[in-house]
């Protein structure tokens, strides 16, 4: 196939590109706006391999650019949409960018596919999140459960999902939705909790733990997430939504402890800071529907975390570059006053 992968220089998107090129004969066109979270270096392993590079094309652009999108989709057999602003904290500060990419951008992609429908069917895979379910106090969220997003980020992702479903029903668009658990692994931007804690610990800096740190997440290794999206591209039923569950239900406190143990760093680095507004206490999904389709995660949290920490240890230039530029201002705005008010965890 010839795939258009939007947001393919980001964390999960670039992993999908690297793994898909290695495992198939597909040709992939990556379109990425290269915001702070998109990094061309994430594709270097492919671009430096002549065999893989011959099947990879990179285009810098915005999925809200209808003319560009039409030119790219017209030559594609399928579109896999990873493009998104993805950090809840940033969505609380400024929601507009999340709505632009997560709602308007999705609409531009879908409307372009609809306009080309008389030529051929083009499969569309929308990569979403478990956060659309909102806070899950007990049990597991199933695909038919109501959507109750509680942050601007999750609301934008939920709106994007609803557009995909509406285009499937109204126009017959071949759309599939994946809802992934909290994902971690190499190349993740250090604004997210695991790479933030790992890189701060490597430099003996405080680990800002929100509240009591007992918020629980189901952790999904990035290779597993990328492979699940690929499985849905190949085997997902049109019009259906699938949960991509992880392998580790842990609290943020447990995650911090596991990182410090692996790095042989003291717990005293952890500081309890004022919580973020509307912080969901728990996410948990039922992954049986995707399992029935023939896919399950294979990487345990213990193994995935070890590989992640080892990668950040070995790639200090990558994460120091990610923490440069506007990062210092963002970090000070987000955590400066919180750390000033922090207490021992």
C-alpha positions, 0 to 999 in steps of 0.5 A: 500500500501507499500510506499517508501518515499524518503526524509521522514525525511525532512519538507514536507516529514515527514508531509506526513508520519505523516498524511498518517500513521494516515489516512490509513493502508499503510506501509511506508519505509522512506529513508533519507540521514539526511543532515542538513535539514533531522531530525529524530526527525521529525518522533518522533510522529510516532516512539513513537506511537506503532500502527504507528511505527509498519507500519513505517521503517526508512533507512538512505541512499542516493537515488543515491545509486542504490543498496540500492534503488533497494532493497527498491523499489523492495518491494514497491507499490509506490515511493513518492520522496520528496528528494531534496536540497531545499534552493535557497540561498544554490543553489547559493552558491553551486549548485552541491548537488542540481544537484546530488539529484534533477537530478541524484537521480531522474534518479536512482529512475526512472531507478530502477522502469523501470528495475522492470517493468516486475514484476509489475507497481510501481507508482512514484510521483515527488514532485516539485515546482512552481519555475520551472515556473520562475518569473511570472510577472502577471496572473497565471501559468498553467501546460502547460506553459513553464518552465523557472527556474532562480536559480540552485535549480529550474533548478534541479527541472525542470530537474527532472520533465523532466526525469519523463515525459521522462520515462513515454513517453519512458518506460510507467512509471506510473509517476505523478508530483506535483508543490507546492507553497511556503510551511510553517509550523511546523518543517520547517528548520529555513533557510527558511524565515518564520521560520527564521523570527519567531525564530529571532523575538523570540530572538529579532534579526534582520529580514533580508528582501531581498531588498524592501520585495515586492517579492510576493509568494502564501503560502501553509500550510504544511498539505495541501501540504502533503494531496495534494501529497497523493491525487495525489498518489491515484487519479492523472492521469499517465503522468500528472502534477498538480499545488498545489496552496496555499491560500495566495498571500502576499509579504515578507514584509506582511509576516514579518509584520504578524509575528511581529504582532502575536509576539507583536514585533516592526517593527524596527527588520526588516532590508532591506538587499542587495537582492539575485542574480536573486530573482524572484519577483512573483510566482502564479499558477492556481490550477483548474486542481487539484481542478477538481480532487477533492482537494483544500487547506483548511488552510488559511494563517492567521490560518496556520501562527498562528499555525506555530508561536505557534509551534515554540514558544513551540518547542524552543529546536527543532529549537535551535538544527537546528540552531546549528553546521554549522548553525552559519557559514552559517548564517554569510556567508549569512547574516553577510555582508548583515546586516552590509550593511542593512538599516531601512525597 
